[in-house]
């Protein structure tokens, strides 16, 4: 990396002031980006997909692992920066200018790829759900940064105030864990909240079951204060009482009291 300018110089040279509309907050501390890259466990035989590389702090750290890196970026200002990184690492970096929400990653990312990203805050949960519900399951591990409150929701346990639809889908469709927390001051510009880096390991789950789980959790958590006998009626109709009885779930229970396993049992019968 000695032949590359400091990230602050790269930002100045390319006019890369962070855009609020794109949810951009740049992480410039290479010690922190290397820590994130380390959580990917990537090596020379791996392919890593990075969404929203910005000035390339995490990209540099990922390239240091020896992995092939695919950078997906919708901000045209970033493309010349990626070209410079690609020139410093011939054949190792591929850049695609597109919207990550609309992009079909299986067109270029091989099975068993790794995803790593300082996710744009405004689309972080949407991208996560896209990857968790992907069919085929083309990724083996994800290392993603979220606003801390979103990370807390993903890892929340039943019965807690933060436990909800995202908790259930993430914990059913992967094995998530906390990597580490990051203070707001670590970013340029600093966001209003702290961040969390989470690691998601893939798991073997039928994509059809995940889609059913989405439907069940949307109904169950749509009106948190209401009992399941009311919230799940649109999903199960007249079968609801029979299904709940079969699973040993009280009709008067509320969504936040059910375990991930119980939601999966409901999804299997939806």
ABEGO torsion letter per residue (X at the ends): XAABBBAAAAAAAAGABBBAAAGBBBBABAAAAAAAAAAAGBBAABBBBBBGAEAGAAAAAAAAAGBBBBBBBABAAAAAAAAAAAAABBGABBBBBBBAAABBAAAABBBGBBBBBBBBAAAAAAAAAAAAABOBBABABBBBBBBAAAAAAAABBBGBAABBAAAAAAAAABBBBBABBBBAAABOBBBABBBBBBBBBBBBBBAAAAAAAAAAAAAAAABAABBAAAAAAAAAEAAAAAAAAAAGBBAABBAAABBAAAAAAAAAAX
